[in-house]
Amino acid sequence: MDIDDVMRQFDLLEKKIEHLLEQRNTLEQQNLELKQKTGELEAALEEKAEEEDRYSKQKVLIRSKIDNLLEKLNQEPGSGASE
C-alpha cells in the first residue's frame, strides 16, 4: 500500500466522520425540537385537565342549585305561597 492509498483512505474516513457529525447535529436538533413540542403538549394537556376540572365543578354547582330549587318547589303548599 503506497502513500496515495493511505491518503485516500484517510480522506474517505474523514468524509464518513464529517457525515456522521452532521447526522448527529441534525438528530440533536430534532431531539431538541421534539422535547420542546413535548413540553408544549404537556402544558396544553395540563390546561385541558384544569379546564375539565373547572367544568366539572361548575356542573356540580349548577346541579346543586337546580336540586335546591326543585326541593323548594316540592315543599308543602302554603309554606310561602299566598292562599
FILUMKOL-551359 format. One record per residue: residue in three letters; x, y, z of N, C-alpha, C, O in turn. Coordinates in steps of 0.02 Angstrom, whole numbers, plus 50000, padded with zeros to 5 digits. Example, Ala and Ser with C-alpha at 12.3 -4.5 7.8 and 13.67 -1.06 7.14 Angstrom:
2
KOLLO Ala 50660 49716 50390 50615 49775 50390 50660 49835 50390 50712 49834 50423
KOLLO Ser 50642 49888 50354 50684 49947 50357 50645 50002 50394 50670 50057 50402
//
This chain:
83
KOLLO Met 50043 49941 50000 50000 50000 50000 50045 50062 50000 50087 50071 50044
KOLLO Asp 50035 50103 49951 50078 50162 49947 50044 50221 49983 49988 50215 50008
KOLLO Ile 50078 50276 49985 50055 50334 50022 49990 50363 49993 49949 50389 50030
KOLLO Asp 49981 50358 49928 49920 50382 49896 49859 50343 49920 49805 50371 49932
KOLLO Asp 49867 50278 49926 49812 50236 49951 49795 50254 50023 49736 50259 50042
KOLLO Val 49846 50264 50063 49836 50283 50133 49800 50350 50137 49754 50358 50177
KOLLO Met 49820 50398 50096 49789 50464 50096 49716 50460 50074 49673 50495 50101
KOLLO Arg 49702 50418 50024 49633 50410 50002 49591 50379 50057 49533 50398 50067
KOLLO Gln 49619 50332 50093 49584 50301 50149 49569 50354 50203 49514 50355 50231
KOLLO Phe 49618 50396 50217 49607 50450 50266 49553 50499 50242 49511 50520 50281
KOLLO Asp 49554 50515 50178 49503 50560 50150 49434 50529 50156 49385 50562 50175
KOLLO Leu 49430 50465 50140 49366 50430 50145 49342 50427 50217 49284 50439 50232
KOLLO Leu 49388 50413 50262 49371 50410 50333 49349 50479 50358 49302 50485 50396
KOLLO Glu 49384 50531 50336 49366 50599 50356 49296 50617 50331 49257 50648 50369
KOLLO Lys 49279 50599 50270 49212 50614 50243 49159 50576 50282 49106 50604 50296
KOLLO Lys 49172 50514 50299 49124 50475 50337 49113 50505 50407 49057 50509 50431
KOLLO Ile 49167 50527 50437 49162 50559 50504 49124 50624 50499 49082 50638 50542
KOLLO Glu 49138 50664 50448 49101 50727 50439 49026 50713 50429 48983 50747 50457
KOLLO His 49011 50662 50390 48941 50643 50379 48908 50622 50445 48851 50641 50459
KOLLO Leu 48943 50582 50484 48916 50561 50549 48905 50620 50596 48856 50622 50632
KOLLO Leu 48952 50667 50596 48944 50727 50638 48884 50768 50616 48847 50795 50658
KOLLO Glu 48874 50775 50551 48816 50811 50526 48751 50776 50547 48703 50808 50568
KOLLO Gln 48751 50710 50540 48692 50671 50562 48679 50681 50636 48622 50690 50657
KOLLO Arg 48732 50679 50676 48724 50688 50748 48695 50757 50763 48650 50763 50805
KOLLO Asn 48721 50808 50729 48695 50876 50741 48622 50881 50721 48582 50913 50756
KOLLO Thr 48604 50850 50665 48534 50851 50643 48490 50815 50694 48436 50840 50711
KOLLO Leu 48513 50758 50717 48474 50721 50766 48468 50758 50833 48415 50756 50865
KOLLO Glu 48521 50791 50853 48518 50831 50914 48467 50888 50907 48429 50902 50954
KOLLO Gln 48466 50920 50849 48419 50974 50837 48347 50947 50837 48302 50977 50866
KOLLO Gln 48337 50890 50804 48271 50859 50804 48250 50840 50874 48192 50847 50893
KOLLO Asn 48297 50815 50913 48283 50796 50982 48261 50857 51023 48213 50853 51061
KOLLO Leu 48295 50913 51015 48276 50975 51050 48206 50997 51029 48166 51017 51071
KOLLO Glu 48192 50994 50965 48126 51013 50940 48072 50968 50968 48018 50991 50988
KOLLO Leu 48086 50903 50971 48038 50856 50999 48027 50867 51073 47971 50861 51098
KOLLO Lys 48080 50883 51109 48073 50897 51181 48031 50960 51191 47989 50962 51236
KOLLO Gln 48042 51010 51149 48002 51072 51154 47929 51057 51138 47884 51081 51174
KOLLO Lys 47917 51019 51086 47848 51001 51068 47815 50961 51123 47757 50971 51138
KOLLO Thr 47853 50916 51154 47827 50876 51209 47807 50922 51267 47754 50912 51298
KOLLO Gly 47849 50971 51282 47834 51018 51335 47771 51058 51319 47729 51069 51363
KOLLO Glu 47764 51079 51257 47704 51116 51237 47642 51073 51243 47590 51095 51267
KOLLO Leu 47647 51010 51221 47590 50965 51226 47571 50949 51298 47512 50945 51315
KOLLO Glu 47622 50941 51340 47609 50928 51411 47575 50989 51443 47529 50980 51483
KOLLO Ala 47596 51049 51425 47565 51110 51451 47493 51115 51428 47448 51132 51466
KOLLO Ala 47481 51100 51364 47413 51102 51337 47369 51050 51371 47311 51063 51386
KOLLO Leu 47397 50991 51383 47359 50938 51417 47341 50959 51488 47285 50948 51510
KOLLO Glu 47389 50989 51522 47376 51013 51590 47321 51066 51590 47277 51066 51633
KOLLO Glu 47324 51111 51541 47273 51163 51536 47204 51132 51523 47154 51153 51553
KOLLO Lys 47201 51083 51479 47138 51048 51465 47112 51013 51527 47052 51013 51541
KOLLO Ala 47157 50982 51565 47136 50948 51626 47108 50998 51676 47058 50984 51710
KOLLO Glu 47140 51056 51682 47114 51107 51727 47047 51134 51704 47002 51145 51744
KOLLO Glu 47040 51142 51638 46976 51164 51610 46921 51113 51625 46866 51131 51645
KOLLO Glu 46937 51050 51616 46889 50997 51630 46869 50996 51703 46811 50985 51720
KOLLO Asp 46918 51008 51747 46904 51010 51819 46857 51068 51835 46810 51061 51874
KOLLO Arg 46871 51127 51805 46827 51185 51817 46757 51171 51791 46707 51188 51824
KOLLO Tyr 46753 51141 51732 46688 51123 51703 46650 51076 51749 46590 51084 51760
KOLLO Ser 46685 51025 51775 46653 50977 51819 46627 51011 51883 46573 50996 51907
KOLLO Lys 46667 51056 51910 46646 51092 51970 46585 51136 51956 46539 51139 51996
KOLLO Gln 46585 51169 51899 46528 51210 51880 46465 51167 51871 46411 51186 51892
KOLLO Lys 46475 51109 51841 46419 51064 51830 46389 51041 51897 46328 51039 51904
KOLLO Val 46432 51025 51944 46409 51004 52010 46372 51062 52045 46320 51051 52075
KOLLO Leu 46399 51122 52039 46367 51180 52070 46298 51193 52039 46250 51205 52075
KOLLO Ile 46294 51190 51973 46230 51201 51939 46180 51147 51958 46122 51161 51972
KOLLO Arg 46203 51084 51960 46159 51029 51980 46134 51040 52051 46075 51028 52065
KOLLO Ser 46177 51063 52096 46158 51076 52164 46105 51131 52168 46056 51125 52205
KOLLO Lys 46115 51185 52130 46067 51240 52130 45999 51217 52103 45947 51235 52130
KOLLO Ile 46000 51177 52050 45938 51151 52021 45902 51106 52072 45842 51111 52081
KOLLO Asp 45940 51063 52105 45911 51019 52156 45879 51060 52212 45825 51044 52235
KOLLO Asn 45914 51113 52234 45886 51156 52287 45822 51190 52264 45774 51194 52302
KOLLO Leu 45821 51215 52202 45761 51247 52177 45704 51197 52171 45647 51213 52189
KOLLO Leu 45718 51137 52147 45666 51086 52142 45640 51067 52211 45580 51055 52220
KOLLO Glu 45685 51064 52259 45665 51048 52327 45618 51101 52354 45569 51085 52387
KOLLO Lys 45633 51165 52341 45590 51219 52363 45521 51215 52329 45470 51227 52361
KOLLO Leu 45521 51198 52266 45457 51191 52230 45415 51134 52256 45354 51136 52253
KOLLO Asn 45448 51082 52280 45412 51022 52304 45393 51024 52377 45365 50976 52404
KOLLO Gln 45409 51080 52410 45390 51085 52482 45314 51089 52487 45280 51101 52438
KOLLO Glu 45290 51079 52547 45218 51079 52559 45187 51145 52536 45217 51198 52544
KOLLO Pro 45127 51142 52507 45093 51202 52487 45077 51245 52547 45064 51220 52601
KOLLO Gly 45077 51310 52537 45059 51356 52590 45118 51375 52634 45109 51412 52682
KOLLO Ser 45177 51351 52619 45234 51367 52661 45264 51435 52643 45312 51456 52674
KOLLO Gly 45236 51467 52593 45263 51532 52574 45222 51563 52520 45230 51621 52503
KOLLO Ala 45177 51523 52491 45135 51548 52437 45072 51577 52466 45050 51555 52519
KOLLO Ser 45044 51624 52433 44981 51654 52458 44923 51609 52441 44921 51577 52388
KOLLO Glu 44873 51606 52488 44817 51560 52478 44757 51595 52454 44705 51565 52443
//
